[in-house]
Amino acid sequence: MNKEQFKGNWHQFKGEIKKQWGEFTDNDLLEAEGDYDKFLGIVQKRYGDRKEEVERWMEDWQERNEILARKATESRNQI
């Protein structure tokens, strides 16, 4: 996930991240506020040894959303 994608999807992403990874606090999310590097620092602080697992989940989440967006665009184009 690149930094622009991360920032663009931040509002959707932060709700999902709290559901999936319960150790994130509202303050953590406010601190990161769409900044990929800050977010990764918070991941390291909260999850340390599971950082790669969180990052893998982020990539999967982004890929799923890209697929859904493509399908929505294709559906609109068929109308």
N, C-alpha and C positions, 0 to 999 in steps of 0.2 A: 504494500500500500504506500503510495507516495504522499508527501506532506499536503499537497493540494487536495487530493481525494479525502484524506483524513479530515482536513478542515471543513470541506464541503459537506461531509456526512456527519459532522460532529453531533448535531442535535438528535439524529436518529441513533447514532452509535452510543451516546452516553447512557441512554435508557437501557439498551441491550447489554452494555458492559456491566451495569449494576445488577441486572438480573442474573447474568452468567457468573460474574466474579464478585461476590458479595462483600469483599473486603474494601472495595472502593467506597470512599465517603463522598458526600456532596462537596465537601471542601476540596478533596482531591480533584474532582471534576471541574470545580470552579478554577482551581489553580492551573489545570491544564488548558482549559477553554479552547480546545481545538488545536493546540500546539503539540505536534507529534513528538518532538524531542522531550518536552516537559512530561507528556503522558508516559513515555518510555521510562523516564526517571521515576515516576510514581509506581509504575509496574515493578521496577526493580526494588523499590522500597517495600512495597506491599507483598510481592510474590517471590522475590529473590530467585530461589532455585526453580521456580515454575515459570520464569520469564518467557522461555521459549514456547511453552504451552499457551500462554496468553497471546503472544505474538502470532502463533499459528492460528488461534481462534480469530484474531483480528483479520488476518488474511482471508480466511474462509468466509467470514462475515462480509467482507468487502466483495469477494467474488460472487456470493449469493445475491447481493444487492445489485451488482452490475448485470447479472443475468436477468433479474426481475425487471430492471430498467429497460434492458434491450427488448424483452418480451412485451412490455407495455408500449414501447415505441413502435414495434412491429404491428401490434394490434391496432394502434391508432392509424398507422399508415395503410392498413387494409380496409379501413372504413371509407 
